[in-house]
Amino acid sequence: MPLYDFHCPACNADFERLVRRDDVPACPACGHAAPERRLAAPVAPGTSADVLAAARRAAAREGHFSNYSRAERAKTR
């Protein structure tokens, strides 16, 4: 089931739900039965904190500290 973004024209609320393609959920704020399905904004891959932390650990193991700030470099040495 895909994650869809919805907009309620009755109360101007935005929300997202994991629904089947043909299902339309009610608005959680006001209960309106026909919110508009919106296109979801794409998320760039690799921007989560866990992915960044893993990349930093891998770089530190290899001796590369270019992706660390100056304050973080001082802590690792």
PQR file of N, CA, C, O and H, with PARSE charges and radii, in Angstrom:
ATOM      1  N   MET A   1       0.845  -1.180   0.000 -0.4000 1.5000
ATOM      2  CA  MET A   1       0.000   0.000   0.000 -0.0000 2.0000
ATOM      3  C   MET A   1       0.888   1.240   0.000  0.5500 1.7000
ATOM      4  O   MET A   1       1.792   1.354   0.828 -0.5500 1.4000
ATOM      5  N   PRO A   2       0.641   2.156  -0.909 -0.5600 1.5000
ATOM      6  CA  PRO A   2       1.450   3.374  -0.966  0.2800 2.0000
ATOM      7  C   PRO A   2       0.981   4.434   0.032  0.5500 1.7000
ATOM      8  O   PRO A   2      -0.154   4.421   0.507 -0.5500 1.4000
ATOM      9  N   LEU A   3       1.892   5.337   0.324 -0.4000 1.5000
ATOM     10  CA  LEU A   3       1.622   6.461   1.210 -0.0000 2.0000
ATOM     11  C   LEU A   3       1.188   7.641   0.353  0.5500 1.7000
ATOM     12  O   LEU A   3       1.915   8.053  -0.551 -0.5500 1.4000
ATOM     13  H   LEU A   3       2.815   5.348  -0.062  0.4000 1.0000
ATOM     14  N   TYR A   4       0.012   8.186   0.630 -0.4000 1.5000
ATOM     15  CA  TYR A   4      -0.519   9.303  -0.144 -0.0000 2.0000
ATOM     16  C   TYR A   4      -0.672  10.538   0.726  0.5500 1.7000
ATOM     17  O   TYR A   4      -0.936  10.434   1.923 -0.5500 1.4000
ATOM     18  H   TYR A   4      -0.579   7.851   1.364  0.4000 1.0000
ATOM     19  N   ASP A   5      -0.504  11.708   0.120 -0.4000 1.5000
ATOM     20  CA  ASP A   5      -0.784  12.986   0.774 -0.0000 2.0000
ATOM     21  C   ASP A   5      -2.201  13.392   0.419  0.5500 1.7000
ATOM     22  O   ASP A   5      -2.645  13.200  -0.714 -0.5500 1.4000
ATOM     23  H   ASP A   5      -0.289  11.793  -0.853  0.4000 1.0000
ATOM     24  N   PHE A   6      -2.913  13.956   1.390 -0.4000 1.5000
ATOM     25  CA  PHE A   6      -4.278  14.419   1.172 -0.0000 2.0000
ATOM     26  C   PHE A   6      -4.417  15.842   1.679  0.5500 1.7000
ATOM     27  O   PHE A   6      -3.684  16.274   2.569 -0.5500 1.4000
ATOM     28  H   PHE A   6      -2.553  14.112   2.310  0.4000 1.0000
ATOM     29  N   HIS A   7      -5.373  16.567   1.097 -0.4000 1.5000
ATOM     30  CA  HIS A   7      -5.716  17.928   1.535 -0.0000 2.0000
ATOM     31  C   HIS A   7      -7.224  17.990   1.696  0.5500 1.7000
ATOM     32  O   HIS A   7      -7.966  17.605   0.793 -0.5500 1.4000
ATOM     33  H   HIS A   7      -5.968  16.215   0.374  0.4000 1.0000
ATOM     34  N   CYS A   8      -7.672  18.468   2.830 -0.4000 1.5000
ATOM     35  CA  CYS A   8      -9.104  18.592   3.088 -0.0000 2.0000
ATOM     36  C   CYS A   8      -9.562  20.001   2.721  0.5500 1.7000
ATOM     37  O   CYS A   8      -9.094  20.968   3.322 -0.5500 1.4000
ATOM     38  H   CYS A   8      -7.069  18.781   3.564  0.4000 1.0000
ATOM     39  N   PRO A   9     -10.466  20.142   1.750 -0.5600 1.5000
ATOM     40  CA  PRO A   9     -10.953  21.477   1.386  0.2800 2.0000
ATOM     41  C   PRO A   9     -11.884  22.075   2.441  0.5500 1.7000
ATOM     42  O   PRO A   9     -12.079  23.290   2.468 -0.5500 1.4000
ATOM     43  N   ALA A  10     -12.457  21.248   3.302 -0.4000 1.5000
ATOM     44  CA  ALA A  10     -13.386  21.750   4.308 -0.0000 2.0000
ATOM     45  C   ALA A  10     -12.671  22.481   5.442  0.5500 1.7000
ATOM     46  O   ALA A  10     -13.123  23.539   5.879 -0.5500 1.4000
ATOM     47  H   ALA A  10     -12.299  20.261   3.280  0.4000 1.0000
ATOM     48  N   CYS A  11     -11.545  21.917   5.927 -0.4000 1.5000
ATOM     49  CA  CYS A  11     -10.859  22.539   7.064 -0.0000 2.0000
ATOM     50  C   CYS A  11      -9.429  22.964   6.729  0.5500 1.7000
ATOM     51  O   CYS A  11      -8.713  23.466   7.595 -0.5500 1.4000
ATOM     52  H   CYS A  11     -11.178  21.057   5.572  0.4000 1.0000
ATOM     53  N   ASN A  12      -9.014  22.767   5.485 -0.4000 1.5000
ATOM     54  CA  ASN A  12      -7.692  23.173   4.993 -0.0000 2.0000
ATOM     55  C   ASN A  12      -6.549  22.412   5.678  0.5500 1.7000
ATOM     56  O   ASN A  12      -5.445  22.939   5.819 -0.5500 1.4000
ATOM     57  H   ASN A  12      -9.596  22.359   4.782  0.4000 1.0000
ATOM     58  N   ALA A  13      -6.820  21.173   6.101 -0.4000 1.5000
ATOM     59  CA  ALA A  13      -5.805  20.353   6.752 -0.0000 2.0000
ATOM     60  C   ALA A  13      -5.067  19.501   5.719  0.5500 1.7000
ATOM     61  O   ALA A  13      -5.662  19.051   4.740 -0.5500 1.4000
ATOM     62  H   ALA A  13      -7.717  20.746   5.987  0.4000 1.0000
ATOM     63  N   ASP A  14      -3.788  19.286   5.938 -0.4000 1.5000
ATOM     64  CA  ASP A  14      -2.987  18.387   5.115 -0.0000 2.0000
ATOM     65  C   ASP A  14      -2.599  17.194   5.977  0.5500 1.7000
ATOM     66  O   ASP A  14      -2.230  17.353   7.141 -0.5500 1.4000
ATOM     67  H   ASP A  14      -3.305  19.652   6.733  0.4000 1.0000
ATOM     68  N   PHE A  15      -2.687  15.991   5.395 -0.4000 1.5000
ATOM     69  CA  PHE A  15      -2.315  14.779   6.120 -0.0000 2.0000
ATOM     70  C   PHE A  15      -1.896  13.714   5.131  0.5500 1.7000
ATOM     71  O   PHE A  15      -2.142  13.835   3.931 -0.5500 1.4000
ATOM     72  H   PHE A  15      -2.987  15.862   4.449  0.4000 1.0000
ATOM     73  N   GLU A  16      -1.260  12.670   5.638 -0.4000 1.5000
ATOM     74  CA  GLU A  16      -0.863  11.562   4.786 -0.0000 2.0000
ATOM     75  C   GLU A  16      -1.348  10.263   5.390  0.5500 1.7000
ATOM     76  O   GLU A  16      -1.418  10.114   6.610 -0.5500 1.4000
ATOM     77  H   GLU A  16      -1.060  12.572   6.612  0.4000 1.0000
ATOM     78  N   ARG A  17      -1.684   9.319   4.516 -0.4000 1.5000
ATOM     79  CA  ARG A  17      -2.195   8.027   4.958 -0.0000 2.0000
ATOM     80  C   ARG A  17      -1.652   6.926   4.056  0.5500 1.7000
ATOM     81  O   ARG A  17      -1.384   7.138   2.873 -0.5500 1.4000
ATOM     82  H   ARG A  17      -1.627   9.440   3.525  0.4000 1.0000
ATOM     83  N   LEU A  18      -1.502   5.765   4.640 -0.4000 1.5000
ATOM     84  CA  LEU A  18      -1.120   4.573   3.921 -0.0000 2.0000
ATOM     85  C   LEU A  18      -2.422   3.871   3.534  0.5500 1.7000
ATOM     86  O   LEU A  18      -3.064   3.244   4.376 -0.5500 1.4000
ATOM     87  H   LEU A  18      -1.721   5.594   5.601  0.4000 1.0000
ATOM     88  N   VAL A  19      -2.813   3.976   2.258 -0.4000 1.5000
ATOM     89  CA  VAL A  19      -4.107   3.447   1.802 -0.0000 2.0000
ATOM     90  C   VAL A  19      -3.944   2.702   0.478  0.5500 1.7000
ATOM     91  O   VAL A  19      -2.956   2.870  -0.238 -0.5500 1.4000
ATOM     92  H   VAL A  19      -2.291   4.486   1.574  0.4000 1.0000
ATOM     93  N   ARG A  20      -4.936   1.883   0.180 -0.4000 1.5000
ATOM     94  CA  ARG A  20      -4.983   1.259  -1.135 -0.0000 2.0000
ATOM     95  C   ARG A  20      -5.302   2.334  -2.161  0.5500 1.7000
ATOM     96  O   ARG A  20      -5.820   3.399  -1.825 -0.5500 1.4000
ATOM     97  H   ARG A  20      -5.738   1.747   0.762  0.4000 1.0000
ATOM     98  N   ARG A  21      -4.990   2.043  -3.397 -0.4000 1.5000
ATOM     99  CA  ARG A  21      -5.112   3.041  -4.461 -0.0000 2.0000
ATOM    100  C   ARG A  21      -6.518   3.649  -4.578  0.5500 1.7000
ATOM    101  O   ARG A  21      -6.650   4.851  -4.810 -0.5500 1.4000
ATOM    102  H   ARG A  21      -4.570   1.178  -3.670  0.4000 1.0000
ATOM    103  N   ASP A  22      -7.545   2.846  -4.422 -0.4000 1.5000
ATOM    104  CA  ASP A  22      -8.918   3.334  -4.607 -0.0000 2.0000
ATOM    105  C   ASP A  22      -9.575   3.830  -3.331  0.5500 1.7000
ATOM    106  O   ASP A  22     -10.643   4.440  -3.390 -0.5500 1.4000
ATOM    107  H   ASP A  22      -7.438   1.870  -4.233  0.4000 1.0000
ATOM    108  N   ASP A  23      -8.965   3.585  -2.179 -0.4000 1.5000
ATOM    109  CA  ASP A  23      -9.547   4.019  -0.910 -0.0000 2.0000
ATOM    110  C   ASP A  23      -9.321   5.511  -0.688  0.5500 1.7000
ATOM    111  O   ASP A  23      -8.270   6.055  -1.028 -0.5500 1.4000
ATOM    112  H   ASP A  23      -8.097   3.090  -2.130  0.4000 1.0000
ATOM    113  N   VAL A  24     -10.321   6.154  -0.114 -0.4000 1.5000
ATOM    114  CA  VAL A  24     -10.204   7.571   0.248 -0.0000 2.0000
ATOM    115  C   VAL A  24     -10.544   7.693   1.727  0.5500 1.7000
ATOM    116  O   VAL A  24     -11.687   7.450   2.114 -0.5500 1.4000
ATOM    117  H   VAL A  24     -11.175   5.712   0.162  0.4000 1.0000
ATOM    118  N   PRO A  25      -9.572   8.065   2.564 -0.5600 1.5000
ATOM    119  CA  PRO A  25      -9.845   8.155   4.002  0.2800 2.0000
ATOM    120  C   PRO A  25     -10.600   9.438   4.339  0.5500 1.7000
ATOM    121  O   PRO A  25     -10.603  10.394   3.564 -0.5500 1.4000
ATOM    122  N   ALA A  26     -11.227   9.442   5.486 -0.4000 1.5000
ATOM    123  CA  ALA A  26     -11.867  10.661   5.985 -0.0000 2.0000
ATOM    124  C   ALA A  26     -10.796  11.550   6.596  0.5500 1.7000
ATOM    125  O   ALA A  26      -9.764  11.064   7.060 -0.5500 1.4000
ATOM    126  H   ALA A  26     -11.225   8.665   6.116  0.4000 1.0000
ATOM    127  N   CYS A  27     -11.044  12.842   6.595 -0.4000 1.5000
ATOM    128  CA  CYS A  27     -10.110  13.799   7.184 -0.0000 2.0000
ATOM    129  C   CYS A  27     -10.038  13.560   8.689  0.5500 1.7000
ATOM    130  O   CYS A  27     -11.075  13.507   9.349 -0.5500 1.4000
ATOM    131  H   CYS A  27     -11.882  13.237   6.218  0.4000 1.0000
ATOM    132  N   PRO A  28      -8.824  13.413   9.250 -0.5600 1.5000
ATOM    133  CA  PRO A  28      -8.716  13.180  10.695  0.2800 2.0000
ATOM    134  C   PRO A  28      -9.071  14.404  11.528  0.5500 1.7000
ATOM    135  O   PRO A  28      -9.386  14.265  12.710 -0.5500 1.4000
ATOM    136  N   ALA A  29      -9.028  15.600  10.941 -0.4000 1.5000
ATOM    137  CA  ALA A  29      -9.311  16.820  11.705 -0.0000 2.0000
ATOM    138  C   ALA A  29     -10.802  17.102  11.804  0.5500 1.7000
ATOM    139  O   ALA A  29     -11.307  17.444  12.874 -0.5500 1.4000
ATOM    140  H   ALA A  29      -8.773  15.713   9.981  0.4000 1.0000
ATOM    141  N   CYS A  30     -11.515  16.955  10.668 -0.4000 1.5000
ATOM    142  CA  CYS A  30     -12.927  17.342  10.693 -0.0000 2.0000
ATOM    143  C   CYS A  30     -13.873  16.217  10.275  0.5500 1.7000
ATOM    144  O   CYS A  30     -15.088  16.349  10.427 -0.5500 1.4000
ATOM    145  H   CYS A  30     -11.105  16.677   9.799  0.4000 1.0000
ATOM    146  N   GLY A  31     -13.335  15.112   9.750 -0.4000 1.5000
ATOM    147  CA  GLY A  31     -14.180  14.001   9.351 -0.0000 2.0000
ATOM    148  C   GLY A  31     -14.757  14.114   7.958  0.5500 1.7000
ATOM    149  O   GLY A  31     -15.577  13.281   7.571 -0.5500 1.4000
ATOM    150  H   GLY A  31     -12.348  15.005   9.626  0.4000 1.0000
ATOM    151  N   HIS A  32     -14.358  15.117   7.188 -0.4000 1.5000
ATOM    152  CA  HIS A  32     -14.841  15.294   5.814 -0.0000 2.0000
ATOM    153  C   HIS A  32     -14.553  14.028   5.016  0.5500 1.7000
ATOM    154  O   HIS A  32     -13.452  13.484   5.099 -0.5500 1.4000
ATOM    155  H   HIS A  32     -13.692  15.794   7.502  0.4000 1.0000
ATOM    156  N   ALA A  33     -15.530  13.552   4.244 -0.4000 1.5000
ATOM    157  CA  ALA A  33     -15.427  12.250   3.599 -0.0000 2.0000
ATOM    158  C   ALA A  33     -14.702  12.264   2.266  0.5500 1.7000
ATOM    159  O   ALA A  33     -14.399  11.195   1.737 -0.5500 1.4000
ATOM    160  H   ALA A  33     -16.425  13.994   4.176  0.4000 1.0000
ATOM    161  N   ALA A  34     -14.410  13.436   1.697 -0.4000 1.5000
ATOM    162  CA  ALA A  34     -13.817  13.462   0.361 -0.0000 2.0000
ATOM    163  C   ALA A  34     -12.623  14.416   0.270  0.5500 1.7000
ATOM    164  O   ALA A  34     -12.704  15.421  -0.437 -0.5500 1.4000
ATOM    165  H   ALA A  34     -14.656  14.304   2.127  0.4000 1.0000
ATOM    166  N   PRO A  35     -11.517  14.129   0.968 -0.5600 1.5000
ATOM    167  CA  PRO A  35     -10.332  14.981   0.807  0.2800 2.0000
ATOM    168  C   PRO A  35      -9.692  14.759  -0.558  0.5500 1.7000
ATOM    169  O   PRO A  35      -9.889  13.717  -1.185 -0.5500 1.4000
ATOM    170  N   GLU A  36      -8.934  15.736  -1.008 -0.4000 1.5000
ATOM    171  CA  GLU A  36      -8.271  15.665  -2.315 -0.0000 2.0000
ATOM    172  C   GLU A  36      -6.941  14.928  -2.166  0.5500 1.7000
ATOM    173  O   GLU A  36      -6.182  15.180  -1.230 -0.5500 1.4000
ATOM    174  H   GLU A  36      -8.774  16.582  -0.500  0.4000 1.0000
ATOM    175  N   ARG A  37      -6.671  14.017  -3.098 -0.4000 1.5000
ATOM    176  CA  ARG A  37      -5.379  13.336  -3.090 -0.0000 2.0000
ATOM    177  C   ARG A  37      -4.371  14.253  -3.764  0.5500 1.7000
ATOM    178  O   ARG A  37      -4.638  14.790  -4.839 -0.5500 1.4000
ATOM    179  H   ARG A  37      -7.288  13.813  -3.858  0.4000 1.0000
ATOM    180  N   ARG A  38      -3.222  14.430  -3.141 -0.4000 1.5000
ATOM    181  CA  ARG A  38      -2.168  15.304  -3.662 -0.0000 2.0000
ATOM    182  C   ARG A  38      -0.953  14.485  -4.055  0.5500 1.7000
ATOM    183  O   ARG A  38      -0.755  13.373  -3.565 -0.5500 1.4000
ATOM    184  H   ARG A  38      -3.005  13.993  -2.268  0.4000 1.0000
ATOM    185  N   LEU A  39      -0.155  15.031  -4.927 -0.4000 1.5000
ATOM    186  CA  LEU A  39       1.119  14.414  -5.255 -0.0000 2.0000
ATOM    187  C   LEU A  39       2.080  14.659  -4.105  0.5500 1.7000
ATOM    188  O   LEU A  39       2.200  15.782  -3.615 -0.5500 1.4000
ATOM    189  H   LEU A  39      -0.316  15.934  -5.325  0.4000 1.0000
ATOM    190  N   ALA A  40       2.749  13.631  -3.686 -0.4000 1.5000
ATOM    191  CA  ALA A  40       3.705  13.761  -2.594 -0.0000 2.0000
ATOM    192  C   ALA A  40       5.016  14.306  -3.129  0.5500 1.7000
ATOM    193  O   ALA A  40       5.442  13.936  -4.222 -0.5500 1.4000
ATOM    194  H   ALA A  40       2.652  12.718  -4.084  0.4000 1.0000
ATOM    195  N   ALA A  41       5.650  15.171  -2.380 -0.4000 1.5000
ATOM    196  CA  ALA A  41       6.957  15.698  -2.761 -0.0000 2.0000
ATOM    197  C   ALA A  41       7.997  14.599  -2.605  0.5500 1.7000
ATOM    198  O   ALA A  41       8.028  13.925  -1.575 -0.5500 1.4000
ATOM    199  H   ALA A  41       5.304  15.472  -1.491  0.4000 1.0000
ATOM    200  N   PRO A  42       8.839  14.407  -3.595 -0.5600 1.5000
ATOM    201  CA  PRO A  42       9.863  13.365  -3.457  0.2800 2.0000
ATOM    202  C   PRO A  42      10.905  13.745  -2.415  0.5500 1.7000
ATOM    203  O   PRO A  42      11.200  14.922  -2.210 -0.5500 1.4000
ATOM    204  N   VAL A  43      11.448  12.744  -1.771 -0.4000 1.5000
ATOM    205  CA  VAL A  43      12.471  12.946  -0.757 -0.0000 2.0000
ATOM    206  C   VAL A  43      13.803  12.496  -1.335  0.5500 1.7000
ATOM    207  O   VAL A  43      13.917  11.396  -1.876 -0.5500 1.4000
ATOM    208  H   VAL A  43      11.208  11.788  -1.938  0.4000 1.0000
ATOM    209  N   ALA A  44      14.788  13.339  -1.219 -0.4000 1.5000
ATOM    210  CA  ALA A  44      16.113  12.988  -1.732 -0.0000 2.0000
ATOM    211  C   ALA A  44      16.676  11.813  -0.950  0.5500 1.7000
ATOM    212  O   ALA A  44      16.578  11.791   0.277 -0.5500 1.4000
ATOM    213  H   ALA A  44      14.695  14.232  -0.780  0.4000 1.0000
ATOM    214  N   PRO A  45      17.262  10.841  -1.628 -0.5600 1.5000
ATOM    215  CA  PRO A  45      17.799   9.690  -0.899  0.2800 2.0000
ATOM    216  C   PRO A  45      19.039  10.065  -0.096  0.5500 1.7000
ATOM    217  O   PRO A  45      19.809  10.940  -0.492 -0.5500 1.4000
ATOM    218  N   GLY A  46      19.217   9.404   1.012 -0.4000 1.5000
ATOM    219  CA  GLY A  46      20.422   9.577   1.801 -0.0000 2.0000
ATOM    220  C   GLY A  46      20.462  10.807   2.668  0.5500 1.7000
ATOM    221  O   GLY A  46      21.551  11.281   2.991 -0.5500 1.4000
ATOM    222  H   GLY A  46      18.591   8.693   1.333  0.4000 1.0000
ATOM    223  N   THR A  47      19.331  11.346   3.062 -0.4000 1.5000
ATOM    224  CA  THR A  47      19.359  12.536   3.902 -0.0000 2.0000
ATOM    225  C   THR A  47      18.972  12.248   5.350  0.5500 1.7000
ATOM    226  O   THR A  47      18.958  13.159   6.178 -0.5500 1.4000
ATOM    227  H   THR A  47      18.446  10.961   2.800  0.4000 1.0000
ATOM    228  N   SER A  48      18.661  11.001   5.660 -0.4000 1.5000
ATOM    229  CA  SER A  48      18.274  10.722   7.035 -0.0000 2.0000
ATOM    230  C   SER A  48      19.497  10.744   7.940  0.5500 1.7000
ATOM    231  O   SER A  48      20.622  10.533   7.486 -0.5500 1.4000
ATOM    232  H   SER A  48      18.673  10.261   4.988  0.4000 1.0000
ATOM    233  N   ALA A  49      19.275  10.992   9.180 -0.4000 1.5000
ATOM    234  CA  ALA A  49      20.378  11.089  10.145 -0.0000 2.0000
ATOM    235  C   ALA A  49      21.131   9.770  10.262  0.5500 1.7000
ATOM    236  O   ALA A  49      22.349   9.772  10.437 -0.5500 1.4000
ATOM    237  H   ALA A  49      18.361  11.163   9.549  0.4000 1.0000
ATOM    238  N   ASP A  50      20.429   8.646  10.170 -0.4000 1.5000
ATOM    239  CA  ASP A  50      21.092   7.343  10.274 -0.0000 2.0000
ATOM    240  C   ASP A  50      22.024   7.089   9.102  0.5500 1.7000
ATOM    241  O   ASP A  50      23.122   6.563   9.286 -0.5500 1.4000
ATOM    242  H   ASP A  50      19.439   8.644  10.028  0.4000 1.0000
ATOM    243  N   VAL A  51      21.597   7.458   7.892 -0.4000 1.5000
ATOM    244  CA  VAL A  51      22.442   7.260   6.714 -0.0000 2.0000
ATOM    245  C   VAL A  51      23.679   8.144   6.798  0.5500 1.7000
ATOM    246  O   VAL A  51      24.782   7.701   6.478 -0.5500 1.4000
ATOM    247  H   VAL A  51      20.705   7.885   7.742  0.4000 1.0000
ATOM    248  N   LEU A  52      23.504   9.383   7.222 -0.4000 1.5000
ATOM    249  CA  LEU A  52      24.644  10.288   7.366 -0.0000 2.0000
ATOM    250  C   LEU A  52      25.611   9.804   8.447  0.5500 1.7000
ATOM    251  O   LEU A  52      26.828   9.871   8.276 -0.5500 1.4000
ATOM    252  H   LEU A  52      22.608   9.743   7.481  0.4000 1.0000
ATOM    253  N   ALA A  53      25.069   9.325   9.542 -0.4000 1.5000
ATOM    254  CA  ALA A  53      25.925   8.826  10.619 -0.0000 2.0000
ATOM    255  C   ALA A  53      26.717   7.610  10.153  0.5500 1.7000
ATOM    256  O   ALA A  53      27.900   7.486  10.472 -0.5500 1.4000
ATOM    257  H   ALA A  53      24.080   9.270   9.681  0.4000 1.0000
ATOM    258  N   ALA A  54      26.090   6.721   9.412 -0.4000 1.5000
ATOM    259  CA  ALA A  54      26.793   5.537   8.903 -0.0000 2.0000
ATOM    260  C   ALA A  54      27.896   5.942   7.925  0.5500 1.7000
ATOM    261  O   ALA A  54      28.982   5.364   7.946 -0.5500 1.4000
ATOM    262  H   ALA A  54      25.130   6.821   9.153  0.4000 1.0000
ATOM    263  N   ALA A  55      27.630   6.917   7.077 -0.4000 1.5000
ATOM    264  CA  ALA A  55      28.642   7.391   6.129 -0.0000 2.0000
ATOM    265  C   ALA A  55      29.814   8.031   6.865  0.5500 1.7000
ATOM    266  O   ALA A  55      30.965   7.844   6.470 -0.5500 1.4000
ATOM    267  H   ALA A  55      26.747   7.387   7.060  0.4000 1.0000
ATOM    268  N   ARG A  56      29.541   8.773   7.916 -0.4000 1.5000
ATOM    269  CA  ARG A  56      30.615   9.391   8.693 -0.0000 2.0000
ATOM    270  C   ARG A  56      31.462   8.344   9.396  0.5500 1.7000
ATOM    271  O   ARG A  56      32.687   8.461   9.439 -0.5500 1.4000
ATOM    272  H   ARG A  56      28.606   8.924   8.237  0.4000 1.0000
ATOM    273  N   ARG A  57      30.814   7.314   9.952 -0.4000 1.5000
ATOM    274  CA  ARG A  57      31.578   6.249  10.601 -0.0000 2.0000
ATOM    275  C   ARG A  57      32.476   5.529   9.602  0.5500 1.7000
ATOM    276  O   ARG A  57      33.632   5.232   9.904 -0.5500 1.4000
ATOM    277  H   ARG A  57      29.819   7.219   9.917  0.4000 1.0000
ATOM    278  N   ALA A  58      31.947   5.249   8.412 -0.4000 1.5000
ATOM    279  CA  ALA A  58      32.747   4.581   7.383 -0.0000 2.0000
ATOM    280  C   ALA A  58      33.918   5.451   6.960  0.5500 1.7000
ATOM    281  O   ALA A  58      35.028   4.947   6.786 -0.5500 1.4000
ATOM    282  H   ALA A  58      31.008   5.490   8.167  0.4000 1.0000
ATOM    283  N   ALA A  59      33.691   6.749   6.792 -0.4000 1.5000
ATOM    284  CA  ALA A  59      34.771   7.664   6.406 -0.0000 2.0000
ATOM    285  C   ALA A  59      35.822   7.750   7.507  0.5500 1.7000
ATOM    286  O   ALA A  59      37.017   7.803   7.216 -0.5500 1.4000
ATOM    287  H   ALA A  59      32.790   7.159   6.933  0.4000 1.0000
ATOM    288  N   ALA A  60      35.393   7.764   8.761 -0.4000 1.5000
ATOM    289  CA  ALA A  60      36.349   7.843   9.868 -0.0000 2.0000
ATOM    290  C   ALA A  60      37.203   6.583   9.946  0.5500 1.7000
ATOM    291  O   ALA A  60      38.397   6.658  10.235 -0.5500 1.4000
ATOM    292  H   ALA A  60      34.422   7.721   8.997  0.4000 1.0000
ATOM    293  N   ARG A  61      36.588   5.408   9.685 -0.4000 1.5000
ATOM    294  CA  ARG A  61      37.360   4.165   9.681 -0.0000 2.0000
ATOM    295  C   ARG A  61      38.452   4.195   8.619  0.5500 1.7000
ATOM    296  O   ARG A  61      39.534   3.638   8.805 -0.5500 1.4000
ATOM    297  H   ARG A  61      35.618   5.347   9.449  0.4000 1.0000
ATOM    298  N   GLU A  62      38.148   4.863   7.491 -0.4000 1.5000
ATOM    299  CA  GLU A  62      39.107   4.949   6.391 -0.0000 2.0000
ATOM    300  C   GLU A  62      40.059   6.125   6.543  0.5500 1.7000
ATOM    301  O   GLU A  62      40.956   6.301   5.718 -0.5500 1.4000
ATOM    302  H   GLU A  62      37.269   5.316   7.340  0.4000 1.0000
ATOM    303  N   GLY A  63      39.879   6.932   7.581 -0.4000 1.5000
ATOM    304  CA  GLY A  63      40.771   8.053   7.814 -0.0000 2.0000
ATOM    305  C   GLY A  63      40.392   9.330   7.086  0.5500 1.7000
ATOM    306  O   GLY A  63      41.205  10.251   6.999 -0.5500 1.4000
ATOM    307  H   GLY A  63      39.150   6.788   8.251  0.4000 1.0000
ATOM    308  N   HIS A  64      39.175   9.406   6.561 -0.4000 1.5000
ATOM    309  CA  HIS A  64      38.709  10.609   5.861 -0.0000 2.0000
ATOM    310  C   HIS A  64      37.831  11.417   6.799  0.5500 1.7000
ATOM    311  O   HIS A  64      36.794  10.935   7.255 -0.5500 1.4000
ATOM    312  H   HIS A  64      38.515   8.658   6.631  0.4000 1.0000
ATOM    313  N   PHE A  65      38.236  12.630   7.085 -0.4000 1.5000
ATOM    314  CA  PHE A  65      37.473  13.472   7.984 -0.0000 2.0000
ATOM    315  C   PHE A  65      36.916  14.708   7.290  0.5500 1.7000
ATOM    316  O   PHE A  65      36.502  15.652   7.963 -0.5500 1.4000
ATOM    317  H   PHE A  65      39.078  13.022   6.715  0.4000 1.0000
ATOM    318  N   SER A  66      36.897  14.724   5.959 -0.4000 1.5000
ATOM    319  CA  SER A  66      36.461  15.907   5.227 -0.0000 2.0000
ATOM    320  C   SER A  66      34.969  16.172   5.389  0.5500 1.7000
ATOM    321  O   SER A  66      34.534  17.309   5.209 -0.5500 1.4000
ATOM    322  H   SER A  66      37.233  13.958   5.412  0.4000 1.0000
ATOM    323  N   ASN A  67      34.170  15.159   5.723 -0.4000 1.5000
ATOM    324  CA  ASN A  67      32.738  15.369   5.876 -0.0000 2.0000
ATOM    325  C   ASN A  67      32.349  15.739   7.309  0.5500 1.7000
ATOM    326  O   ASN A  67      31.161  15.843   7.615 -0.5500 1.4000
ATOM    327  H   ASN A  67      34.523  14.235   5.869  0.4000 1.0000
ATOM    328  N   TYR A  68      33.326  15.937   8.182 -0.4000 1.5000
ATOM    329  CA  TYR A  68      33.087  16.367   9.551 -0.0000 2.0000
ATOM    330  C   TYR A  68      33.303  17.881   9.659  0.5500 1.7000
ATOM    331  O   TYR A  68      34.099  18.456   8.917 -0.5500 1.4000
ATOM    332  H   TYR A  68      34.290  15.852   7.933  0.4000 1.0000
ATOM    333  N   SER A  69      32.590  18.513  10.584 -0.4000 1.5000
ATOM    334  CA  SER A  69      32.841  19.926  10.861 -0.0000 2.0000
ATOM    335  C   SER A  69      34.148  20.035  11.642  0.5500 1.7000
ATOM    336  O   SER A  69      34.668  19.023  12.114 -0.5500 1.4000
ATOM    337  H   SER A  69      31.943  18.045  11.187  0.4000 1.0000
ATOM    338  N   ARG A  70      34.677  21.228  11.784 -0.4000 1.5000
ATOM    339  CA  ARG A  70      35.937  21.421  12.528 -0.0000 2.0000
ATOM    340  C   ARG A  70      35.813  20.955  13.965  0.5500 1.7000
ATOM    341  O   ARG A  70      36.742  20.353  14.505 -0.5500 1.4000
ATOM    342  H   ARG A  70      34.255  22.049  11.401  0.4000 1.0000
ATOM    343  N   ALA A  71      34.670  21.228  14.596 -0.4000 1.5000
ATOM    344  CA  ALA A  71      34.466  20.819  15.982 -0.0000 2.0000
ATOM    345  C   ALA A  71      34.434  19.296  16.098  0.5500 1.7000
ATOM    346  O   ALA A  71      34.957  18.732  17.059 -0.5500 1.4000
ATOM    347  H   ALA A  71      33.916  21.717  14.158  0.4000 1.0000
ATOM    348  N   GLU A  72      33.827  18.643  15.130 -0.4000 1.5000
ATOM    349  CA  GLU A  72      33.763  17.178  15.162 -0.0000 2.0000
ATOM    350  C   GLU A  72      35.141  16.562  14.869  0.5500 1.7000
ATOM    351  O   GLU A  72      35.491  15.527  15.436 -0.5500 1.4000
ATOM    352  H   GLU A  72      33.402  19.101  14.350  0.4000 1.0000
ATOM    353  N   ARG A  73      35.901  17.185  14.004 -0.4000 1.5000
ATOM    354  CA  ARG A  73      37.255  16.686  13.704 -0.0000 2.0000
ATOM    355  C   ARG A  73      38.120  16.717  14.952  0.5500 1.7000
ATOM    356  O   ARG A  73      38.907  15.801  15.188 -0.5500 1.4000
ATOM    357  H   ARG A  73      35.616  18.025  13.543  0.4000 1.0000
ATOM    358  N   ALA A  74      37.980  17.768  15.752 -0.4000 1.5000
ATOM    359  CA  ALA A  74      38.791  17.905  16.968 -0.0000 2.0000
ATOM    360  C   ALA A  74      38.445  16.795  17.968  0.5500 1.7000
ATOM    361  O   ALA A  74      39.322  16.343  18.705 -0.5500 1.4000
ATOM    362  H   ALA A  74      37.341  18.513  15.561  0.4000 1.0000
ATOM    363  N   LYS A  75      37.188  16.351  18.007 -0.4000 1.5000
ATOM    364  CA  LYS A  75      36.769  15.300  18.925 -0.0000 2.0000
ATOM    365  C   LYS A  75      37.313  13.935  18.515  0.5500 1.7000
ATOM    366  O   LYS A  75      37.566  13.091  19.375 -0.5500 1.4000
ATOM    367  H   LYS A  75      36.476  16.719  17.409  0.4000 1.0000
ATOM    368  N   THR A  76      37.496  13.707  17.215 -0.4000 1.5000
ATOM    369  CA  THR A  76      37.879  12.389  16.741 -0.0000 2.0000
ATOM    370  C   THR A  76      39.384  12.153  16.782  0.5500 1.7000
ATOM    371  O   THR A  76      39.823  11.012  16.646 -0.5500 1.4000
ATOM    372  H   THR A  76      37.291  14.392  16.516  0.4000 1.0000
ATOM    373  N   ARG A  77      40.167  13.176  16.961 -0.4000 1.5000
ATOM    374  CA  ARG A  77      41.628  13.006  16.938 -0.0000 2.0000
ATOM    375  C   ARG A  77      42.207  12.891  18.295  0.5500 1.7000
ATOM    376  O   ARG A  77      43.421  12.745  18.438 -0.5500 1.4000
ATOM    377  H   ARG A  77      39.810  14.103  17.071  0.4000 1.0000
TER
END
